[in-house]
């Protein structure tokens, strides 16, 4: 199975009054993906959360990141 989401804009909690270092929204390329493969022993999954925020006013806060991981869930007698 695959679950993939892409976002090009993030709304912040600052609402209509957001300006400067507290903007109303932040543009960027964000990809969230989870891929899973079922076997008779369990399910192997891998994920990637790739966040690339482009707002120059907030770059000092380092809002971009890359997170990867794997998981195996199953059981045997």
PDB file of N, CA, C and O in Angstrom:
ATOM      1  N   UNK A   1       0.829  -1.181   0.000  1.00  0.00           N
ATOM      2  CA  UNK A   1       0.000   0.000   0.000  1.00  0.00           C
ATOM      3  C   UNK A   1       0.875   1.246   0.000  1.00  0.00           C
ATOM      4  O   UNK A   1       2.050   1.196   0.361  1.00  0.00           O
ATOM      5  N   UNK A   2       0.299   2.332  -0.399  1.00  0.00           N
ATOM      6  CA  UNK A   2       1.015   3.606  -0.449  1.00  0.00           C
ATOM      7  C   UNK A   2       0.080   4.718   0.008  1.00  0.00           C
ATOM      8  O   UNK A   2      -1.089   4.762  -0.375  1.00  0.00           O
ATOM      9  N   UNK A   3       0.610   5.605   0.825  1.00  0.00           N
ATOM     10  CA  UNK A   3      -0.123   6.777   1.277  1.00  0.00           C
ATOM     11  C   UNK A   3       0.812   7.968   1.096  1.00  0.00           C
ATOM     12  O   UNK A   3       1.795   8.108   1.823  1.00  0.00           O
ATOM     13  N   UNK A   4       0.504   8.824   0.127  1.00  0.00           N
ATOM     14  CA  UNK A   4       1.396   9.925  -0.235  1.00  0.00           C
ATOM     15  C   UNK A   4       0.603  11.231  -0.259  1.00  0.00           C
ATOM     16  O   UNK A   4      -0.483  11.298  -0.835  1.00  0.00           O
ATOM     17  N   UNK A   5       1.157  12.268   0.371  1.00  0.00           N
ATOM     18  CA  UNK A   5       0.509  13.587   0.371  1.00  0.00           C
ATOM     19  C   UNK A   5       1.549  14.652   0.037  1.00  0.00           C
ATOM     20  O   UNK A   5       2.693  14.587   0.487  1.00  0.00           O
ATOM     21  N   UNK A   6       1.132  15.628  -0.758  1.00  0.00           N
ATOM     22  CA  UNK A   6       1.990  16.750  -1.139  1.00  0.00           C
ATOM     23  C   UNK A   6       1.293  18.051  -0.750  1.00  0.00           C
ATOM     24  O   UNK A   6       0.090  18.202  -0.961  1.00  0.00           O
ATOM     25  N   UNK A   7       2.044  18.979  -0.188  1.00  0.00           N
ATOM     26  CA  UNK A   7       1.496  20.279   0.205  1.00  0.00           C
ATOM     27  C   UNK A   7       2.432  21.374  -0.285  1.00  0.00           C
ATOM     28  O   UNK A   7       3.649  21.250  -0.150  1.00  0.00           O
ATOM     29  N   UNK A   8       1.886  22.440  -0.850  1.00  0.00           N
ATOM     30  CA  UNK A   8       2.700  23.549  -1.346  1.00  0.00           C
ATOM     31  C   UNK A   8       2.517  24.809  -0.514  1.00  0.00           C
ATOM     32  O   UNK A   8       3.161  25.822  -0.787  1.00  0.00           O
ATOM     33  N   UNK A   9       1.651  24.766   0.498  1.00  0.00           N
ATOM     34  CA  UNK A   9       1.399  25.943   1.314  1.00  0.00           C
ATOM     35  C   UNK A   9       0.900  25.497   2.684  1.00  0.00           C
ATOM     36  O   UNK A   9       0.074  24.589   2.778  1.00  0.00           O
ATOM     37  N   UNK A  10       1.388  26.120   3.731  1.00  0.00           N
ATOM     38  CA  UNK A  10       0.989  25.781   5.090  1.00  0.00           C
ATOM     39  C   UNK A  10       0.391  27.024   5.745  1.00  0.00           C
ATOM     40  O   UNK A  10       1.033  28.073   5.790  1.00  0.00           O
ATOM     41  N   UNK A  11      -0.829  26.909   6.249  1.00  0.00           N
ATOM     42  CA  UNK A  11      -1.449  28.000   6.993  1.00  0.00           C
ATOM     43  C   UNK A  11      -0.916  27.972   8.422  1.00  0.00           C
ATOM     44  O   UNK A  11      -0.822  26.905   9.028  1.00  0.00           O
ATOM     45  N   UNK A  12      -0.568  29.131   8.960  1.00  0.00           N
ATOM     46  CA  UNK A  12      -0.056  29.202  10.325  1.00  0.00           C
ATOM     47  C   UNK A  12      -1.178  29.578  11.288  1.00  0.00           C
ATOM     48  O   UNK A  12      -2.300  29.857  10.866  1.00  0.00           O
ATOM     49  N   UNK A  13      -0.874  29.582  12.570  1.00  0.00           N
ATOM     50  CA  UNK A  13      -1.860  29.938  13.589  1.00  0.00           C
ATOM     51  C   UNK A  13      -1.985  31.452  13.758  1.00  0.00           C
ATOM     52  O   UNK A  13      -2.770  31.910  14.588  1.00  0.00           O
ATOM     53  N   UNK A  14      -1.232  32.235  12.991  1.00  0.00           N
ATOM     54  CA  UNK A  14      -1.232  33.681  13.149  1.00  0.00           C
ATOM     55  C   UNK A  14      -2.446  34.370  12.534  1.00  0.00           C
ATOM     56  O   UNK A  14      -2.695  35.538  12.834  1.00  0.00           O
ATOM     57  N   UNK A  15      -3.204  33.687  11.688  1.00  0.00           N
ATOM     58  CA  UNK A  15      -4.426  34.241  11.125  1.00  0.00           C
ATOM     59  C   UNK A  15      -4.202  35.472  10.265  1.00  0.00           C
ATOM     60  O   UNK A  15      -3.126  35.660   9.697  1.00  0.00           O
ATOM     61  N   UNK A  16      -5.218  36.300  10.174  1.00  0.00           N
ATOM     62  CA  UNK A  16      -5.178  37.489   9.314  1.00  0.00           C
ATOM     63  C   UNK A  16      -4.182  38.540   9.778  1.00  0.00           C
ATOM     64  O   UNK A  16      -3.795  39.397   8.983  1.00  0.00           O
ATOM     65  N   UNK A  17      -3.759  38.505  11.013  1.00  0.00           N
ATOM     66  CA  UNK A  17      -2.839  39.516  11.543  1.00  0.00           C
ATOM     67  C   UNK A  17      -1.372  39.125  11.394  1.00  0.00           C
ATOM     68  O   UNK A  17      -0.495  39.857  11.851  1.00  0.00           O
ATOM     69  N   UNK A  18      -1.094  38.003  10.772  1.00  0.00           N
ATOM     70  CA  UNK A  18       0.280  37.550  10.622  1.00  0.00           C
ATOM     71  C   UNK A  18       1.085  38.412   9.659  1.00  0.00           C
ATOM     72  O   UNK A  18       0.646  38.680   8.541  1.00  0.00           O
ATOM     73  N   UNK A  19       2.264  38.846  10.098  1.00  0.00           N
ATOM     74  CA  UNK A  19       3.192  39.633   9.272  1.00  0.00           C
ATOM     75  C   UNK A  19       4.619  39.318   9.686  1.00  0.00           C
ATOM     76  O   UNK A  19       4.847  38.747  10.753  1.00  0.00           O
ATOM     77  N   UNK A  20       5.577  39.687   8.851  1.00  0.00           N
ATOM     78  CA  UNK A  20       6.996  39.554   9.184  1.00  0.00           C
ATOM     79  C   UNK A  20       7.395  38.145   9.536  1.00  0.00           C
ATOM     80  O   UNK A  20       7.171  37.218   8.758  1.00  0.00           O
ATOM     81  N   UNK A  21       7.996  37.972  10.729  1.00  0.00           N
ATOM     82  CA  UNK A  21       8.470  36.660  11.170  1.00  0.00           C
ATOM     83  C   UNK A  21       7.320  35.745  11.590  1.00  0.00           C
ATOM     84  O   UNK A  21       7.545  34.569  11.877  1.00  0.00           O
ATOM     85  N   UNK A  22       6.100  36.262  11.630  1.00  0.00           N
ATOM     86  CA  UNK A  22       4.911  35.462  11.939  1.00  0.00           C
ATOM     87  C   UNK A  22       3.908  35.590  10.794  1.00  0.00           C
ATOM     88  O   UNK A  22       2.874  36.241  10.940  1.00  0.00           O
ATOM     89  N   UNK A  23       4.213  34.974   9.668  1.00  0.00           N
ATOM     90  CA  UNK A  23       3.364  35.133   8.477  1.00  0.00           C
ATOM     91  C   UNK A  23       2.044  34.380   8.589  1.00  0.00           C
ATOM     92  O   UNK A  23       1.883  33.501   9.437  1.00  0.00           O
ATOM     93  N   UNK A  24       1.096  34.743   7.712  1.00  0.00           N
ATOM     94  CA  UNK A  24      -0.194  34.051   7.648  1.00  0.00           C
ATOM     95  C   UNK A  24      -0.039  32.650   7.090  1.00  0.00           C
ATOM     96  O   UNK A  24      -0.704  31.718   7.542  1.00  0.00           O
ATOM     97  N   UNK A  25       0.841  32.498   6.105  1.00  0.00           N
ATOM     98  CA  UNK A  25       1.084  31.181   5.521  1.00  0.00           C
ATOM     99  C   UNK A  25       2.533  31.111   5.046  1.00  0.00           C
ATOM    100  O   UNK A  25       3.199  32.132   4.874  1.00  0.00           O
ATOM    101  N   UNK A  26       3.000  29.890   4.839  1.00  0.00           N
ATOM    102  CA  UNK A  26       4.383  29.648   4.421  1.00  0.00           C
ATOM    103  C   UNK A  26       4.339  28.729   3.211  1.00  0.00           C
ATOM    104  O   UNK A  26       3.779  27.635   3.276  1.00  0.00           O
ATOM    105  N   UNK A  27       4.929  29.172   2.110  1.00  0.00           N
ATOM    106  CA  UNK A  27       4.999  28.348   0.915  1.00  0.00           C
ATOM    107  C   UNK A  27       6.167  27.395   0.980  1.00  0.00           C
ATOM    108  O   UNK A  27       7.110  27.601   1.744  1.00  0.00           O
ATOM    109  N   UNK A  28       6.100  26.359   0.181  1.00  0.00           N
ATOM    110  CA  UNK A  28       7.198  25.400   0.140  1.00  0.00           C
ATOM    111  C   UNK A  28       6.725  24.085  -0.443  1.00  0.00           C
ATOM    112  O   UNK A  28       5.546  23.927  -0.760  1.00  0.00           O
ATOM    113  N   UNK A  29       7.631  23.151  -0.583  1.00  0.00           N
ATOM    114  CA  UNK A  29       7.329  21.824  -1.101  1.00  0.00           C
ATOM    115  C   UNK A  29       7.425  20.828   0.035  1.00  0.00           C
ATOM    116  O   UNK A  29       8.509  20.599   0.573  1.00  0.00           O
ATOM    117  N   UNK A  30       6.309  20.238   0.402  1.00  0.00           N
ATOM    118  CA  UNK A  30       6.257  19.284   1.507  1.00  0.00           C
ATOM    119  C   UNK A  30       5.717  17.963   0.990  1.00  0.00           C
ATOM    120  O   UNK A  30       4.672  17.926   0.340  1.00  0.00           O
ATOM    121  N   UNK A  31       6.420  16.888   1.273  1.00  0.00           N
ATOM    122  CA  UNK A  31       6.015  15.557   0.833  1.00  0.00           C
ATOM    123  C   UNK A  31       5.994  14.630   2.041  1.00  0.00           C
ATOM    124  O   UNK A  31       6.970  14.541   2.786  1.00  0.00           O
ATOM    125  N   UNK A  32       4.867  13.938   2.227  1.00  0.00           N
ATOM    126  CA  UNK A  32       4.707  12.983   3.310  1.00  0.00           C
ATOM    127  C   UNK A  32       4.317  11.654   2.675  1.00  0.00           C
ATOM    128  O   UNK A  32       3.283  11.561   2.015  1.00  0.00           O
ATOM    129  N   UNK A  33       5.133  10.636   2.869  1.00  0.00           N
ATOM    130  CA  UNK A  33       4.895   9.358   2.196  1.00  0.00           C
ATOM    131  C   UNK A  33       5.108   8.187   3.151  1.00  0.00           C
ATOM    132  O   UNK A  33       6.066   8.164   3.923  1.00  0.00           O
ATOM    133  N   UNK A  34       4.198   7.216   3.086  1.00  0.00           N
ATOM    134  CA  UNK A  34       4.315   5.956   3.820  1.00  0.00           C
ATOM    135  C   UNK A  34       4.056   4.836   2.822  1.00  0.00           C
ATOM    136  O   UNK A  34       3.020   4.813   2.157  1.00  0.00           O
ATOM    137  N   UNK A  35       4.995   3.916   2.724  1.00  0.00           N
ATOM    138  CA  UNK A  35       4.867   2.762   1.837  1.00  0.00           C
ATOM    139  C   UNK A  35       4.914   1.500   2.690  1.00  0.00           C
ATOM    140  O   UNK A  35       5.780   1.365   3.554  1.00  0.00           O
ATOM    141  N   UNK A  36       3.982   0.573   2.451  1.00  0.00           N
ATOM    142  CA  UNK A  36       3.948  -0.658   3.225  1.00  0.00           C
ATOM    143  C   UNK A  36       3.867  -1.882   2.324  1.00  0.00           C
ATOM    144  O   UNK A  36       3.316  -1.830   1.225  1.00  0.00           O
ATOM    145  N   UNK A  37       4.428  -2.985   2.813  1.00  0.00           N
ATOM    146  CA  UNK A  37       4.403  -4.238   2.073  1.00  0.00           C
ATOM    147  C   UNK A  37       4.079  -5.364   3.056  1.00  0.00           C
ATOM    148  O   UNK A  37       4.819  -5.592   4.013  1.00  0.00           O
ATOM    149  N   UNK A  38       2.978  -6.060   2.816  1.00  0.00           N
ATOM    150  CA  UNK A  38       2.554  -7.136   3.705  1.00  0.00           C
ATOM    151  C   UNK A  38       3.179  -8.463   3.302  1.00  0.00           C
ATOM    152  O   UNK A  38       3.196  -8.818   2.123  1.00  0.00           O
ATOM    153  N   UNK A  39       3.691  -9.192   4.287  1.00  0.00           N
ATOM    154  CA  UNK A  39       4.206 -10.547   4.098  1.00  0.00           C
ATOM    155  C   UNK A  39       3.435 -11.478   5.047  1.00  0.00           C
ATOM    156  O   UNK A  39       2.594 -11.015   5.818  1.00  0.00           O
ATOM    157  N   UNK A  40       3.712 -12.760   4.995  1.00  0.00           N
ATOM    158  CA  UNK A  40       3.008 -13.678   5.899  1.00  0.00           C
ATOM    159  C   UNK A  40       3.502 -13.535   7.343  1.00  0.00           C
ATOM    160  O   UNK A  40       2.817 -13.977   8.265  1.00  0.00           O
ATOM    161  N   UNK A  41       4.661 -12.936   7.559  1.00  0.00           N
ATOM    162  CA  UNK A  41       5.189 -12.721   8.906  1.00  0.00           C
ATOM    163  C   UNK A  41       4.770 -11.374   9.503  1.00  0.00           C
ATOM    164  O   UNK A  41       4.808 -11.198  10.721  1.00  0.00           O
ATOM    165  N   UNK A  42       4.376 -10.436   8.659  1.00  0.00           N
ATOM    166  CA  UNK A  42       4.006  -9.116   9.154  1.00  0.00           C
ATOM    167  C   UNK A  42       4.061  -8.090   8.036  1.00  0.00           C
ATOM    168  O   UNK A  42       4.125  -8.439   6.858  1.00  0.00           O
ATOM    169  N   UNK A  43       4.036  -6.836   8.414  1.00  0.00           N
ATOM    170  CA  UNK A  43       4.048  -5.747   7.440  1.00  0.00           C
ATOM    171  C   UNK A  43       5.297  -4.894   7.618  1.00  0.00           C
ATOM    172  O   UNK A  43       5.580  -4.418   8.718  1.00  0.00           O
ATOM    173  N   UNK A  44       6.038  -4.703   6.538  1.00  0.00           N
ATOM    174  CA  UNK A  44       7.205  -3.824   6.529  1.00  0.00           C
ATOM    175  C   UNK A  44       6.765  -2.469   5.963  1.00  0.00           C
ATOM    176  O   UNK A  44       6.117  -2.407   4.918  1.00  0.00           O
ATOM    177  N   UNK A  45       7.119  -1.403   6.651  1.00  0.00           N
ATOM    178  CA  UNK A  45       6.737  -0.054   6.224  1.00  0.00           C
ATOM    179  C   UNK A  45       7.949   0.863   6.236  1.00  0.00           C
ATOM    180  O   UNK A  45       8.864   0.706   7.045  1.00  0.00           O
ATOM    181  N   UNK A  46       7.934   1.804   5.339  1.00  0.00           N
ATOM    182  CA  UNK A  46       8.950   2.846   5.306  1.00  0.00           C
ATOM    183  C   UNK A  46       8.269   4.182   5.138  1.00  0.00           C
ATOM    184  O   UNK A  46       7.234   4.279   4.478  1.00  0.00           O
ATOM    185  N   UNK A  47       8.844   5.218   5.732  1.00  0.00           N
ATOM    186  CA  UNK A  47       8.216   6.526   5.605  1.00  0.00           C
ATOM    187  C   UNK A  47       9.249   7.610   5.376  1.00  0.00           C
ATOM    188  O   UNK A  47      10.419   7.466   5.733  1.00  0.00           O
ATOM    189  N   UNK A  48       8.792   8.703   4.771  1.00  0.00           N
ATOM    190  CA  UNK A  48       9.628   9.882   4.536  1.00  0.00           C
ATOM    191  C   UNK A  48       8.757  11.117   4.723  1.00  0.00           C
ATOM    192  O   UNK A  48       7.693  11.234   4.115  1.00  0.00           O
ATOM    193  N   UNK A  49       9.214  12.034   5.566  1.00  0.00           N
ATOM    194  CA  UNK A  49       8.554  13.321   5.767  1.00  0.00           C
ATOM    195  C   UNK A  49       9.550  14.386   5.324  1.00  0.00           C
ATOM    196  O   UNK A  49      10.519  14.660   6.031  1.00  0.00           O
ATOM    197  N   UNK A  50       9.318  14.985   4.163  1.00  0.00           N
ATOM    198  CA  UNK A  50      10.242  15.953   3.583  1.00  0.00           C
ATOM    199  C   UNK A  50       9.580  17.328   3.603  1.00  0.00           C
ATOM    200  O   UNK A  50       8.618  17.570   2.874  1.00  0.00           O
ATOM    201  N   UNK A  51      10.093  18.218   4.433  1.00  0.00           N
ATOM    202  CA  UNK A  51       9.519  19.544   4.614  1.00  0.00           C
ATOM    203  C   UNK A  51      10.533  20.573   4.127  1.00  0.00           C
ATOM    204  O   UNK A  51      11.654  20.632   4.631  1.00  0.00           O
ATOM    205  N   UNK A  52      10.137  21.383   3.147  1.00  0.00           N
ATOM    206  CA  UNK A  52      11.020  22.406   2.579  1.00  0.00           C
ATOM    207  C   UNK A  52      10.258  23.734   2.550  1.00  0.00           C
ATOM    208  O   UNK A  52       9.563  24.032   1.578  1.00  0.00           O
ATOM    209  N   UNK A  53      10.388  24.522   3.603  1.00  0.00           N
ATOM    210  CA  UNK A  53       9.688  25.798   3.709  1.00  0.00           C
ATOM    211  C   UNK A  53      10.519  26.893   3.055  1.00  0.00           C
ATOM    212  O   UNK A  53      11.718  27.002   3.309  1.00  0.00           O
ATOM    213  N   UNK A  54       9.879  27.708   2.209  1.00  0.00           N
ATOM    214  CA  UNK A  54      10.582  28.703   1.406  1.00  0.00           C
ATOM    215  C   UNK A  54      10.517  30.125   1.932  1.00  0.00           C
ATOM    216  O   UNK A  54      11.184  30.995   1.371  1.00  0.00           O
ATOM    217  N   UNK A  55       9.758  30.409   2.967  1.00  0.00           N
ATOM    218  CA  UNK A  55       9.558  31.788   3.416  1.00  0.00           C
ATOM    219  C   UNK A  55      10.861  32.383   3.932  1.00  0.00           C
ATOM    220  O   UNK A  55      11.430  31.883   4.902  1.00  0.00           O
ATOM    221  N   UNK A  56      11.339  33.449   3.290  1.00  0.00           N
ATOM    222  CA  UNK A  56      12.610  34.061   3.682  1.00  0.00           C
ATOM    223  C   UNK A  56      12.529  34.703   5.060  1.00  0.00           C
ATOM    224  O   UNK A  56      13.541  34.776   5.756  1.00  0.00           O
ATOM    225  N   UNK A  57      11.357  35.170   5.472  1.00  0.00           N
ATOM    226  CA  UNK A  57      11.218  35.822   6.775  1.00  0.00           C
ATOM    227  C   UNK A  57      11.398  34.845   7.931  1.00  0.00           C
ATOM    228  O   UNK A  57      11.720  35.259   9.045  1.00  0.00           O
ATOM    229  N   UNK A  58      11.196  33.558   7.681  1.00  0.00           N
ATOM    230  CA  UNK A  58      11.291  32.581   8.763  1.00  0.00           C
ATOM    231  C   UNK A  58      12.439  31.593   8.580  1.00  0.00           C
ATOM    232  O   UNK A  58      12.521  30.616   9.324  1.00  0.00           O
ATOM    233  N   UNK A  59      13.316  31.815   7.623  1.00  0.00           N
ATOM    234  CA  UNK A  59      14.416  30.870   7.395  1.00  0.00           C
ATOM    235  C   UNK A  59      15.344  30.781   8.604  1.00  0.00           C
ATOM    236  O   UNK A  59      15.994  29.755   8.806  1.00  0.00           O
ATOM    237  N   UNK A  60      15.414  31.833   9.403  1.00  0.00           N
ATOM    238  CA  UNK A  60      16.235  31.767  10.609  1.00  0.00           C
ATOM    239  C   UNK A  60      15.757  30.715  11.585  1.00  0.00           C
ATOM    240  O   UNK A  60      16.525  30.264  12.434  1.00  0.00           O
ATOM    241  N   UNK A  61      14.497  30.317  11.478  1.00  0.00           N
ATOM    242  CA  UNK A  61      13.949  29.300  12.370  1.00  0.00           C
ATOM    243  C   UNK A  61      14.189  27.884  11.851  1.00  0.00           C
ATOM    244  O   UNK A  61      13.845  26.914  12.527  1.00  0.00           O
ATOM    245  N   UNK A  62      14.767  27.755  10.676  1.00  0.00           N
ATOM    246  CA  UNK A  62      15.118  26.448  10.101  1.00  0.00           C
ATOM    247  C   UNK A  62      13.919  25.513  10.057  1.00  0.00           C
ATOM    248  O   UNK A  62      13.917  24.473  10.716  1.00  0.00           O
ATOM    249  N   UNK A  63      12.894  25.878   9.278  1.00  0.00           N
ATOM    250  CA  UNK A  63      11.671  25.102   9.213  1.00  0.00           C
ATOM    251  C   UNK A  63      11.737  23.924   8.247  1.00  0.00           C
ATOM    252  O   UNK A  63      10.769  23.171   8.143  1.00  0.00           O
ATOM    253  N   UNK A  64      12.832  23.747   7.550  1.00  0.00           N
ATOM    254  CA  UNK A  64      12.966  22.630   6.620  1.00  0.00           C
ATOM    255  C   UNK A  64      13.599  21.437   7.327  1.00  0.00           C
ATOM    256  O   UNK A  64      14.488  21.599   8.163  1.00  0.00           O
ATOM    257  N   UNK A  65      13.128  20.230   6.981  1.00  0.00           N
ATOM    258  CA  UNK A  65      13.702  19.027   7.587  1.00  0.00           C
ATOM    259  C   UNK A  65      13.411  17.815   6.709  1.00  0.00           C
ATOM    260  O   UNK A  65      12.545  17.852   5.835  1.00  0.00           O
ATOM    261  N   UNK A  66      14.154  16.745   6.961  1.00  0.00           N
ATOM    262  CA  UNK A  66      13.951  15.466   6.294  1.00  0.00           C
ATOM    263  C   UNK A  66      13.975  14.383   7.368  1.00  0.00           C
ATOM    264  O   UNK A  66      14.953  14.251   8.104  1.00  0.00           O
ATOM    265  N   UNK A  67      12.900  13.613   7.452  1.00  0.00           N
ATOM    266  CA  UNK A  67      12.805  12.542   8.432  1.00  0.00           C
ATOM    267  C   UNK A  67      12.461  11.251   7.698  1.00  0.00           C
ATOM    268  O   UNK A  67      11.513  11.205   6.914  1.00  0.00           O
ATOM    269  N   UNK A  68      13.241  10.203   7.961  1.00  0.00           N
ATOM    270  CA  UNK A  68      13.049   8.902   7.325  1.00  0.00           C
ATOM    271  C   UNK A  68      12.956   7.830   8.401  1.00  0.00           C
ATOM    272  O   UNK A  68      13.505   7.990   9.491  1.00  0.00           O
ATOM    273  N   UNK A  69      12.268   6.746   8.100  1.00  0.00           N
ATOM    274  CA  UNK A  69      12.214   5.649   9.054  1.00  0.00           C
ATOM    275  C   UNK A  69      11.637   4.386   8.446  1.00  0.00           C
ATOM    276  O   UNK A  69      11.038   4.414   7.371  1.00  0.00           O
ATOM    277  N   UNK A  70      11.825   3.280   9.148  1.00  0.00           N
ATOM    278  CA  UNK A  70      11.280   1.982   8.752  1.00  0.00           C
ATOM    279  C   UNK A  70      10.653   1.320   9.969  1.00  0.00           C
ATOM    280  O   UNK A  70      10.988   1.634  11.111  1.00  0.00           O
ATOM    281  N   UNK A  71       9.728   0.388   9.698  1.00  0.00           N
ATOM    282  CA  UNK A  71       9.055  -0.318  10.780  1.00  0.00           C
ATOM    283  C   UNK A  71       8.628  -1.687  10.277  1.00  0.00           C
ATOM    284  O   UNK A  71       8.221  -1.847   9.126  1.00  0.00           O
ATOM    285  N   UNK A  72       8.729  -2.664  11.156  1.00  0.00           N
ATOM    286  CA  UNK A  72       8.190  -3.989  10.862  1.00  0.00           C
ATOM    287  C   UNK A  72       7.242  -4.362  11.998  1.00  0.00           C
ATOM    288  O   UNK A  72       7.631  -4.357  13.166  1.00  0.00           O
ATOM    289  N   UNK A  73       5.996  -4.684  11.649  1.00  0.00           N
ATOM    290  CA  UNK A  73       5.005  -5.073  12.650  1.00  0.00           C
ATOM    291  C   UNK A  73       4.484  -6.463  12.310  1.00  0.00           C
ATOM    292  O   UNK A  73       3.990  -6.695  11.207  1.00  0.00           O
ATOM    293  N   UNK A  74       4.596  -7.369  13.244  1.00  0.00           N
ATOM    294  CA  UNK A  74       4.114  -8.713  13.018  1.00  0.00           C
ATOM    295  C   UNK A  74       4.313  -9.567  14.259  1.00  0.00           C
ATOM    296  O   UNK A  74       4.843  -9.098  15.266  1.00  0.00           O
ATOM    297  N   UNK A  75       3.890 -10.810  14.185  1.00  0.00           N
ATOM    298  CA  UNK A  75       4.099 -11.723  15.304  1.00  0.00           C
ATOM    299  C   UNK A  75       4.159 -13.147  14.791  1.00  0.00           C
ATOM    300  O   UNK A  75       3.650 -13.473  13.719  1.00  0.00           O
ATOM    301  N   UNK A  76       4.794 -13.977  15.587  1.00  0.00           N
ATOM    302  CA  UNK A  76       4.930 -15.390  15.218  1.00  0.00           C
ATOM    303  C   UNK A  76       4.610 -16.239  16.447  1.00  0.00           C
ATOM    304  O   UNK A  76       4.788 -15.808  17.587  1.00  0.00           O
ATOM    305  N   UNK A  77       4.143 -17.431  16.190  1.00  0.00           N
ATOM    306  CA  UNK A  77       3.816 -18.347  17.309  1.00  0.00           C
ATOM    307  C   UNK A  77       5.066 -18.816  18.016  1.00  0.00           C
ATOM    308  O   UNK A  77       4.983 -19.586  18.973  1.00  0.00           O
TER     309      UNK A  77
END
